[in-house]
Structures are given as structure tokens and as C-alpha cells.
């Protein structure tokens, strides 16, 4: 069962070669190998694609991103469906988050996940979840704590 939800900015950091891409790469390698059990949503993956396309990523890079995900042994892709989107709209009201961020919180509630791997500080205002960064998860692994 997944213990973490992976936010779009973790995938984007690596895909776009941004400043913390090596940290994200190390983390995502752990998910790919199955050492870390994580989930993401179809909405998050669509958000990644939209940003990549907006930043003029070639179709081959977008295809490579999606193809790589099929090899991730430790990644569950959760489909929000209509009920998940309704729950996300409810989360917007209760937590003052955007719809985008609320889809993550709704998915976490549905999957029983308490931690989101993200650089987005908006998640810090949700008292029922904890935002962690990739380096936090990696340091736990060094200490052999499960993630």
C-alpha cells in the first residue's frame, strides 16, 4: 500500500532539469525500484504534461515521461473520477486550497495516505497531512525507516 503521494512538482523538477532535479531523481529512483511505495493521480500526471507542453517540451519528451512511469514498481496511479473531483471541490472550501492541490488531498484521504512529497508550501496549511520533501524521504531510507 502506498505511504506517500507524489506531487506534480517532483516529476516536473526532474523532467525540466530544474535546480533540485538531482534530489527528485534520487527519490523517484527509489519509487521506480519499489523501495518506496507511493501514489500519484491521473490529474497530477495530466498537470505535468500540460506544464511540459507549455514549456515547449517535444512530444518525444512527453512520451518518454509517460513511458517511464510504466516501469515504476512502487508507483500506484490513482484515478480521481467524478467522485474524487467532487471531493476535491469540497476540500477547496475546507482548506482554502486551489482545485489542483485539493485533488491531491482528496486522493490522499481516499487512499489513507498521510504524507505528500512536494515543494508546494500550500499543503502545510492542511492539518491532517504532512508535506515532506524528497530529501526527507531519502534521509529516512538511510536510517532504514520505511517510506
Backbone torsions as a table, in degrees:
resi	resn	phi	psi	omega
1	UNK	NA	135.4	-179.7
2	UNK	-64.6	143.2	179.8
3	UNK	-109.0	-12.8	-175.4
4	UNK	-136.0	151.6	169.4
5	UNK	-109.9	133.8	-179.2
6	UNK	-98.8	122.9	-178.8
7	UNK	-82.5	161.4	-178.5
8	UNK	-57.0	-38.5	-174.3
9	UNK	-65.7	-20.3	177.1
10	UNK	-72.0	-45.9	176.5
11	UNK	-64.9	-42.5	-177.1
12	UNK	-66.7	-37.5	179.7
13	UNK	-55.5	-43.8	179.6
14	UNK	-75.3	-48.0	-176.0
15	UNK	-61.4	-33.3	-177.8
16	UNK	-98.6	2.1	178.2
17	UNK	61.9	43.0	-178.0
18	UNK	-83.0	-177.6	-168.3
19	UNK	-60.6	-31.0	-178.7
20	UNK	-107.3	25.6	-176.1
21	UNK	-63.6	-34.1	-178.8
22	UNK	-67.9	-37.5	176.1
23	UNK	-63.0	-44.4	179.4
24	UNK	-67.3	-38.8	178.0
25	UNK	-60.8	-46.7	179.7
26	UNK	-60.4	-43.9	178.8
27	UNK	-63.4	-49.8	-176.9
28	UNK	-66.1	-27.9	173.8
29	UNK	-63.6	-36.1	178.1
30	UNK	-67.8	-36.8	176.7
31	UNK	-69.2	-44.2	-179.4
32	UNK	-59.5	-38.9	-178.7
33	UNK	-77.0	-15.7	-177.8
34	UNK	93.0	-1.2	179.0
35	UNK	-66.7	-32.7	175.4
36	UNK	-113.2	130.0	177.4
37	UNK	-96.8	120.1	-176.0
38	UNK	-140.3	167.5	175.6
39	UNK	-132.4	160.4	168.5
40	UNK	-144.9	-179.9	-179.3
41	UNK	-119.9	160.9	174.6
42	UNK	-61.3	-34.1	178.5
43	UNK	-64.4	-43.4	177.9
44	UNK	-61.4	-44.1	-179.7
45	UNK	-64.4	-38.9	175.9
46	UNK	-65.0	-37.2	177.6
47	UNK	-63.4	-40.6	177.6
48	UNK	-60.5	-47.4	-179.5
49	UNK	-60.4	-42.7	-178.8
50	UNK	-62.4	-43.6	179.0
51	UNK	-66.9	-42.4	178.5
52	UNK	-59.6	-45.1	179.6
53	UNK	-64.5	-41.3	178.7
54	UNK	-62.3	-31.4	179.0
55	UNK	-90.7	17.0	175.1
56	UNK	65.4	30.8	174.0
57	UNK	-67.1	136.5	178.8
58	UNK	-68.1	156.8	179.7
59	UNK	-54.8	-35.5	-179.8
60	UNK	-62.8	-36.4	178.5
61	UNK	-69.0	-38.2	178.4
62	UNK	-67.4	-42.9	177.1
63	UNK	-61.6	-42.3	179.0
64	UNK	-62.0	-40.5	178.1
65	UNK	-58.7	-53.2	-178.1
66	UNK	-65.7	-40.6	179.3
67	UNK	-62.0	-39.5	-179.6
68	UNK	-61.4	-33.5	-178.3
69	UNK	-64.9	-26.6	179.7
70	UNK	-67.9	-16.6	-179.2
71	UNK	-94.3	-5.9	-177.2
72	UNK	-74.3	110.2	-179.2
73	UNK	-71.7	-27.3	-175.5
74	UNK	-104.5	18.2	-175.4
75	UNK	-117.1	125.8	172.2
76	UNK	-103.1	129.5	174.8
77	UNK	-101.3	111.8	-178.1
78	UNK	-89.8	129.0	176.5
79	UNK	-90.3	123.2	-177.3
80	UNK	-68.7	-42.2	-175.7
81	UNK	63.5	-175.6	-178.7
82	UNK	-69.4	-41.9	-179.2
83	UNK	-62.3	-39.3	177.5
84	UNK	-64.8	-36.0	178.5
85	UNK	-70.9	-35.3	174.8
86	UNK	-64.7	-44.9	177.2
87	UNK	-60.3	-37.9	178.4
88	UNK	-63.3	-41.9	178.2
89	UNK	-62.2	-37.1	176.3
90	UNK	-66.3	-40.0	178.0
91	UNK	-62.5	-32.9	178.7
92	UNK	-56.5	-45.8	-179.6
93	UNK	-64.8	-48.6	-172.3
94	UNK	-76.1	-25.4	-176.1
95	UNK	-117.7	-3.0	179.8
96	UNK	64.0	35.5	-179.4
97	UNK	-105.1	163.1	172.3
98	UNK	-68.6	164.7	176.6
99	UNK	-60.6	-42.9	179.4
100	UNK	-53.1	-54.4	-179.8
101	UNK	-67.0	-33.6	-179.4
102	UNK	-66.8	-29.2	176.8
103	UNK	-63.7	-35.5	179.0
104	UNK	-67.1	-44.7	-179.9
105	UNK	-63.8	-42.4	178.8
106	UNK	-62.1	-42.9	178.4
107	UNK	-64.4	-40.4	179.4
108	UNK	-61.9	-43.0	177.9
109	UNK	-62.0	-44.8	-178.3
110	UNK	-62.0	-38.7	-176.2
111	UNK	-92.5	-4.4	-178.8
112	UNK	71.2	30.4	-179.4
113	UNK	-97.2	136.5	-176.9
114	UNK	-106.3	-13.8	-176.7
115	UNK	-125.6	138.9	175.3
116	UNK	-116.9	132.7	176.4
117	UNK	-89.6	110.5	-172.7
118	UNK	-161.6	155.5	170.9
119	UNK	-98.3	-1.7	-175.3
120	UNK	-82.1	110.4	-177.9
121	UNK	-70.7	-10.4	176.9
122	UNK	-60.0	-30.2	-179.3
123	UNK	-68.8	-17.8	-179.9
124	UNK	-65.4	-19.6	-178.9
125	UNK	-84.8	-3.5	178.4
126	UNK	-95.0	110.2	-171.7
127	UNK	-70.1	-19.0	-175.4
128	UNK	-91.2	-2.8	177.6
129	UNK	-130.2	166.8	177.1
130	UNK	-126.9	132.5	174.5
131	UNK	-90.4	130.8	175.3
132	UNK	-127.2	154.6	177.7
133	UNK	-100.1	160.6	-179.2
134	UNK	-53.4	-39.3	-178.4
135	UNK	-62.0	-31.1	177.8
136	UNK	-65.6	-45.7	179.3
137	UNK	-64.1	-42.9	179.7
138	UNK	-62.6	-39.2	179.1
139	UNK	-69.2	-33.6	174.6
140	UNK	-61.7	-41.3	179.9
141	UNK	-62.8	-36.5	178.3
142	UNK	-64.4	-33.0	177.8
143	UNK	-87.9	5.6	179.4
144	UNK	62.7	25.6	172.8
145	UNK	-84.5	137.9	-178.3
146	UNK	-68.5	147.6	175.3
147	UNK	-128.9	NA	NA
